[in-house]
Amino acid sequence: MITTIISFIIVFGILVFVHEFGHFIVAKQAGIMVREFSIGMGPKLFFYRKNHTTYTIRLLPLGGYVRLAGSADDDDDELKPGVTVKLQLNQQEQIEKIDLSQKSNLFQGIPVQVTSADLVNDLFIAGYENGDESEIKRYPVNHDAILVNPEGIELQIAPADVQFQNAPVGKKLLVNAAGIFNNVLLAIVAFTLLAFLQGGVASNSNQVQIPHNHPSVAKQAGIQSGDRIVAVDGKQTKTFNEMATEINKRPDQRVTLTVEKQGQRHNVTFKTSSQMVQKKKVGMIGVTESVNKSTMAKLTSGFTQTWSSTKLLGSALWRMVAGHFSLNDLGGPVAIYASTSQATAYGLVGVVSLLAWLSINLAVINLIPIPALDGGKILLNLVELVRRKPLSEKVETGITLVGFAFLAVLMILVTWNDIMRYFIR
């Protein structure tokens, strides 16, 4: 169990880090301020600030985020009238640090009750100094001033010239697409690494191998490594997956396989064995896919496997859209944990395989044009390109909130379904 938990945290952490790093690095290159790069959710455990970005590690290893200046979730620097802050000035009498945390031990400064403030355009804070309501004092704010939020985390303020919504639409589109691109890249790397760990790449032809020192009813029936199984009970099978699918449907049943050996075909009839997979009995005959062990096959497998996985996921999504939707087709953190438990039984190979599969899953799911997902944000960018102006902030915020609400409800349903599937039923 400890191994599963550690593997889950590592796999989930890599997925989140790689995805968010895509947004982070492209935003940096585009001149958009990244105010916070967080791994994990919930209460902070650690933070470090460098080059205008605060890096945080949070308690729950179930996600993460990049907070872009001026984005919908960037509201830490809102100074409402009546709030009391502590200000630290530089030698030019400009505010260089603003404390919203109400923690007395952070730094020595001037207590001010805010009457008005603008940390975006005019860069000032006005208010009553030391409780003296006879005079409103106005302080200029340095462009690179630091704000200490209520959690005690230091963040850079976000003037208009570094905000996400003020960037050209092309740059915004690249930032929104960067996380998806990084997950595709991670899948390619992981599938390539997997090929080297396994010593080769499954050819996905109908040619089979007989494992050494492993009980095989196919071997007992006379099937040998290098033979091709071209049909199962008369149904043609062009690939190993097609053959395996037909065999899985026939646990402990007699089957007739059409076997091709050196260009000659003959039929072999025998009884399959069976195995329990996810509480379901499936048929087995004790063969594996033929493997291409060439270096070129290993190097290119990352691209071919990623493309094959993408097509498989695309087909699954299309079936869901076409009216065959089931919560069992989706999985959240509980399903990922259960999959991690199964993957760790196969050691490093299983964990790397899971990482590759989850990464391309994350990329494809994020392409769905649902508000709050990257695909929804990209769609809004495309609308902006066509209209030659962005949607109003009110409309865009409303669309995003609807998307968040939909995803929240879906996540609750998926999580409950996963708990029932993997731990109760």
Phi, psi and omega in degrees: 000319179298318178299319179297315181297315179296316179297319179299314180297318181294312181297312181296320179296318179296315180302311182293314182300312182296316180297309183290329178297328176299310177300317185299306188291323179289322177298317178302313181294333181274359180081016178265131182288129171261107186282327180212139173240109186244134169252122184096169180233169177087203183299145181283144173254328185200144171215153181213133183246132178207137176051050174074002180240137175259124180258124184234145170247125183246166194297314188268117183279050185237042179145201181168177182197161169244124180262109180270141180302127176082004179282174186298329183262016183256090184228016183291340184260020177281114181256103182275146177305136179103338180285145179258128179235165175245130187246139174243129184255154173266187183292339178271013181062027174260148177290125177247347177209135181237123183254111177262357190279344183063026177261120189287343187263008183285308177196160175281134181197184182264120176285129182224131172271117189288133171254328176200155181199152175213109180256015183245307185253296185277342175055073177208160169227131178237146179174188181268122182274131177054033176078005180278101183273008178279344183213133174266120179260142182245128182243130173287145181253130177296143182304328183252030181295156180254138176244129176264112186284174183303337177281350184089012180268132179279127178230150175282140173290163188235084175298164188302326186289348180243012184274147184301313186291344179267358179283155175302148185299328178298319179291321178297320179297317179297319179298315182292329182275345189295325179295318178298315179302317181295324178291325175296316179298318178297319179298317179299313180297315183294318179295323177294314177300320180299320180298320179289323179295324182275349180082011179165185184234131176299131184282341183057027170268181178270013175278138186240161173239146176259116181298145177284145176052041180223131180299128184219115177291333177294318179296319179297332180275359176102002178283138184237162176301136181099343176290155177246129176264104189263350178200148175237115184050042177086351179270123185295139178230111182271339182230165178298320182298319178296318178297314181298322179298317180292319179295319180302332180284351189235062179290132177054040179235156175281134179229156174243116180258137172266116187247133177253124179228117179053043177082353180255139181249143174208160182262141177232127180243131178198176181263133178286160168264187181213164179206145178276123177232115182051049175066021178229135180280128179234152180283147179220151174231359175080043175231158175234169178291150170291149187239132174268117186261008182289150180298320180297319179297320179294317183292326182270350185296329179302318180288315183292320180292321178296317179294317179298318179295322179297316179295321179296316179293320178299319178295319179296318178295322180295321177297323179294316179295326182284001174111009180252039184287137174213141177298337178292344177279350181246160178209140178250202180303326180294317179294322178295320178297315180297319178294323178296321178300318178290321183293323183294339177295338179260010176073209184299322180301315180295319181292317179295320177298317178296317179301315180298314183293317179293325182294315179289329173300313181298320179296313183293316180298321181290344177283343180297128185283058175261130177308140182091337170273162179301324179298322177293321178293321178296320178299318178296323176297320179293322176298319178297322178297319181290316182283342184064022172197149182286161171295157178297152181302323181295315180294314182296320178296318178298316179298317180296319180296321177298317178298315178298318180297316179299313181294323179296314178297316180297319180295321178297314180296316181295317181297315179297318178297321178295318178300316179296319183293314192263337188234346184245307183289000000 
